[in-house]
Amino acid sequence: MHEYDIAIIGGGPIGMFAAFYANLRSADVLLLESRSELGGQPVALYPQKTIYDIPGFFGVSGTELTARLAKQLGRFSSDIRLNTKVIALTPDETGVTLSTDRGDFRARSVIVATGAGAFEPRPLTAKHPVELEGTQIIYTPGDLNDFANQNVLVAGGGDSAIDWALALEPIAASVGIIHRREAFRGLESSVTALQNSAVTIHTPYLIQEVRANDNGMAVELRPLHGAAPATLHADKLLVNYGFASDNRQLRDWGLDLTRGQINVASDYKTSLPNVYAIGDAVTYPDKQKLIATGFGEAPAAINAIMRRLHPEIRQTLHSADLNL
Ligand SMILES: Cc1cc2nc3c(=O)[nH]c(=O)nc-3n(C[C@H](O)[C@H](O)[C@H](O)COP(=O)(O)OP(=O)(O)OC[C@H]3O[C@@H](n4cnc5c(N)ncnc54)[C@H](O)[C@@H]3O)c2cc1C
């Protein structure tokens, strides 16, 4: 089995920057991310919110920050595995074996950058044929062209649901959005764009049941007040109820924790041999769960690892010293 120098678990902003920085130090890096896209919380939870406290940016959205980090990481041809969830860590004297839902990997060191934990889309709780999930009932849309000339319903009232409805409007045959409240929770400019678009707004409605029929699906809506029950036709239902995250995995990995967060030393080493941790997943006195803080932790952990792997290199290099 190939042995990487450093395997980074979690492709949120901190894991992405850590992978870039490790490449800068010429480490052989593996980045493992359980979701289908990199970016972590900024892209999954607040893609349109403006982040004001990233150095060098007057303001940047979660989506734009992720795109910039991906471009920076793309300077190097890193081994990035999406849709790959780490299940277990087995450290030994020379490295760590990582068990994932896509097989085992081996690295001399591991950096845990799992942040708030593995995200799962919040499921549709209304009665529906489970066999339609992935084909007609969709949680994470891939190629927008799959929706061309389809009648699409989007369920949800946040930024992400609004963004998808607006993105699909010029592609799909029709787009409707179903939300349980009259008011949407999105960015004001997005809500205005939605109201001025050809997207049909169905509020305040809950999805009661989804049934398969010869034409696609019948989506039964229950009004929360006022309006009469309704049944809509759809070829595809895009469920966008946000994400739930789960950090219980850290306990299973045998890490020393305080209130569910990983205890680290000043060089970001954990209680397990050859395992380091950075970003929102860790705790130490006065830890701040901020992107800028995690960006600082990444070089500290990687330089500590590189000092251990290559004791002959003593000083920290500056990126300007490297021939990029
Ligand atoms: C609404 C909101 C607003 C915020 N606003 C700001 C702000 O303005 N400024 C700021 O600095 N911070 C802000 N934050 C905090 C910021 O988003 C976090 O500090 C940051 O995302 C932490 O990055 P991370 O990479 O450590 O973790 P995350 O962003 O949580 O990324 C962790 C990644 O690890 C993956 N992962 C988890 N478990 C596994 C596994 N077992 N195998 C493989 N992959 C796994 C996850 O899928 C995820 O992609 C905000 C947070 C929220 C919720």
The ligand as an SDF file (V2000), in Angstrom:
LIG
                    3D

 53 58  0  0  0  0  0  0  0  0999 V2000
  -23.3990   30.1710   10.1460 C   0  0  0  0  0  0  0  0  0  0  0  0
  -21.9030   30.2360   10.3790 C   0  0  0  0  0  0  0  0  0  0  0  0
  -21.2300   31.4210   10.1220 C   0  0  0  0  0  0  0  0  0  0  0  0
  -19.8400   31.5000   10.3220 C   0  0  0  0  0  0  0  0  0  0  0  0
  -19.1990   32.6730   10.0500 N   0  0  0  0  0  0  0  0  0  0  0  0
  -17.8530   32.7660   10.2080 C   0  0  0  0  0  0  0  0  0  0  0  0
  -17.1560   33.9690    9.9230 C   0  0  0  0  0  0  0  0  0  0  0  0
  -17.7500   34.9750    9.5380 O   0  0  0  0  0  0  0  0  0  0  0  0
  -15.7880   33.9810   10.0950 N   0  0  0  0  0  0  0  0  0  0  0  0
  -15.0930   32.8870   10.5400 C   0  0  0  0  0  0  0  0  0  0  0  0
  -13.8590   32.9700   10.6610 O   0  0  0  0  0  0  0  0  0  0  0  0
  -15.7430   31.7340   10.8260 N   0  0  0  0  0  0  0  0  0  0  0  0
  -17.1000   31.6370   10.6810 C   0  0  0  0  0  0  0  0  0  0  0  0
  -17.7540   30.4730   10.9890 N   0  0  0  0  0  0  0  0  0  0  0  0
  -16.9460   29.3440   11.5000 C   0  0  0  0  0  0  0  0  0  0  0  0
  -16.1890   28.6550   10.3560 C   0  0  0  0  0  0  0  0  0  0  0  0
  -17.1040   28.2230    9.3540 O   0  0  0  0  0  0  0  0  0  0  0  0
  -15.3990   27.4830   10.9060 C   0  0  0  0  0  0  0  0  0  0  0  0
  -14.4650   27.9890   11.8450 O   0  0  0  0  0  0  0  0  0  0  0  0
  -14.6600   26.7440    9.7810 C   0  0  0  0  0  0  0  0  0  0  0  0
  -15.5480   26.2300    8.8300 O   0  0  0  0  0  0  0  0  0  0  0  0
  -13.8240   25.6110   10.3650 C   0  0  0  0  0  0  0  0  0  0  0  0
  -13.2060   24.9600    9.2970 O   0  0  0  0  0  0  0  0  0  0  0  0
  -12.7510   23.4190    9.4100 P   0  0  0  0  0  0  0  0  0  0  0  0
  -12.0820   23.1220    8.1010 O   0  0  0  0  0  0  0  0  0  0  0  0
  -12.0210   23.2140   10.6800 O   0  0  0  0  0  0  0  0  0  0  0  0
  -14.0970   22.5950    9.5690 O   0  0  0  0  0  0  0  0  0  0  0  0
  -15.3860   22.4270    8.6080 P   0  0  0  0  0  0  0  0  0  0  0  0
  -15.6540   23.6690    7.8410 O   0  0  0  0  0  0  0  0  0  0  0  0
  -16.4540   21.9130    9.5260 O   0  0  0  0  0  0  0  0  0  0  0  0
  -14.9430   21.2920    7.5670 O   0  0  0  0  0  0  0  0  0  0  0  0
  -14.7010   19.9770    8.0320 C   0  0  0  0  0  0  0  0  0  0  0  0
  -14.7890   19.0490    6.8330 C   0  0  0  0  0  0  0  0  0  0  0  0
  -14.4300   17.7330    7.2630 O   0  0  0  0  0  0  0  0  0  0  0  0
  -15.2880   16.7910    6.6180 C   0  0  0  0  0  0  0  0  0  0  0  0
  -15.3110   15.5820    7.4440 N   0  0  0  0  0  0  0  0  0  0  0  0
  -15.8000   15.4600    8.7000 C   0  0  0  0  0  0  0  0  0  0  0  0
  -15.6570   14.1950    9.1380 N   0  0  0  0  0  0  0  0  0  0  0  0
  -15.0580   13.4980    8.1280 C   0  0  0  0  0  0  0  0  0  0  0  0
  -14.6510   12.1330    7.9680 C   0  0  0  0  0  0  0  0  0  0  0  0
  -14.8420   11.2240    8.9330 N   0  0  0  0  0  0  0  0  0  0  0  0
  -14.0590   11.7680    6.8010 N   0  0  0  0  0  0  0  0  0  0  0  0
  -13.8580   12.6750    5.7960 C   0  0  0  0  0  0  0  0  0  0  0  0
  -14.2480   13.9800    5.8940 N   0  0  0  0  0  0  0  0  0  0  0  0
  -14.8310   14.3740    7.0460 C   0  0  0  0  0  0  0  0  0  0  0  0
  -16.6310   17.5090    6.5660 C   0  0  0  0  0  0  0  0  0  0  0  0
  -17.4780   16.9580    5.5600 O   0  0  0  0  0  0  0  0  0  0  0  0
  -16.1950   18.9410    6.2410 C   0  0  0  0  0  0  0  0  0  0  0  0
  -16.1390   19.1900    4.8480 O   0  0  0  0  0  0  0  0  0  0  0  0
  -19.1210   30.3730   10.8100 C   0  0  0  0  0  0  0  0  0  0  0  0
  -19.8070   29.1710   11.0700 C   0  0  0  0  0  0  0  0  0  0  0  0
  -21.1910   29.1020   10.8650 C   0  0  0  0  0  0  0  0  0  0  0  0
  -21.9200   27.8170   11.1490 C   0  0  0  0  0  0  0  0  0  0  0  0
  1  2  1  0
  2  3  1  0
  2 52  2  0
  3  4  2  0
  4  5  1  0
  4 50  1  0
  5  6  2  0
  6  7  1  0
  6 13  1  0
  7  8  2  0
  7  9  1  0
  9 10  1  0
 10 11  2  0
 10 12  1  0
 12 13  2  0
 13 14  1  0
 14 15  1  0
 14 50  1  0
 15 16  1  0
 16 17  1  0
 16 18  1  0
 18 19  1  0
 18 20  1  0
 20 21  1  0
 20 22  1  0
 22 23  1  0
 23 24  1  0
 24 25  2  0
 24 26  1  0
 24 27  1  0
 27 28  1  0
 28 29  2  0
 28 30  1  0
 28 31  1  0
 31 32  1  0
 32 33  1  0
 33 34  1  0
 33 48  1  0
 34 35  1  0
 35 36  1  0
 35 46  1  0
 36 37  1  0
 36 45  1  0
 37 38  2  0
 38 39  1  0
 39 40  1  0
 39 45  2  0
 40 41  1  0
 40 42  2  0
 42 43  1  0
 43 44  2  0
 44 45  1  0
 46 47  1  0
 46 48  1  0
 48 49  1  0
 50 51  2  0
 51 52  1  0
 52 53  1  0
M  END
$$$$
